[in-house]
């Protein structure tokens, strides 16, 4: 079993759980997870492939997830900039001047923020299953939920199946841990998309592990609140990014349809867009995709 060195680092008042693999002398890859998801969402198989290729790899729990500190959001609200500062704190905690950043979904937006506002800390950026950090999806969601057509000047909303799942999930019973875990597994199933197989056993093991190690499982919902804060730093032009950038996007992403990845790549100078056939929003429960993603990251960080 893959093992790494664990330690807590401080980002202001917040303690963050981190885990490091590989040799400190090797180039560093920092893996940044998505909304409400613990750092262990980056599978050991991916980490091992990166370490074997000669990288030091760091993954961590965002604030309000896993073993990191929970935040009283009403008293101490935070935004994307604060989560980007957490990532810088992780770099500082390991004396890493600059790293190859790999972010998925919200993690991709955090990587974009750092590539714009903290360019010296970013060797390369890999943004996966994400959208331009300045894109506010709220209006498109609202129109889709109301059965109205999308506006011509906005990126498309999630698929109808995903939106149906959101509405059904809101009404599903969640009074017991088993019911809550079942609901989470079903969400991962929908995020997997409808093209590639879904490894439900792997998803359930992951969900169970997350519940077992979380200090406050409910706190992860604060990420949704943070994601709705649209400050000027988030609206900064992505044309300022100078780090070599790879945009990885699934052809079957139900949350951010491919137009989001296309728009992101178009806004970053010289960015490469790699559309992965059949991939949904979260690739790691589709057999074979972890290896595919690892190969792309290794090429990008070489």
Secondary structure, DSSP 8 states (H G I E B T S, - for coil): ----EEEEEEETTEEEEEEEES-TTSEEEEEE--TT--GGGS-HHHHHHHHHTTEEEEEE--TTSTTS----TTTS---HHHHHHHHHHHHHHTT-S-EEEEEETHHHHHHHHHHHH-GGGEEEEEEES---TT---HHHHHHHHTT----TTS-----HHHHHHHHHHHHS--SSHHHHHHHHHHHHHHHT-SSS---HHHHHHHHHHHHHH-S-GGGGGHHHHHHT---GGGGS-GGG--SEEEEEEETT-SSS-HHHHHHHHHHSTT-EEEEETT--S-GGGSTTHHHHHHHHHHHHT-
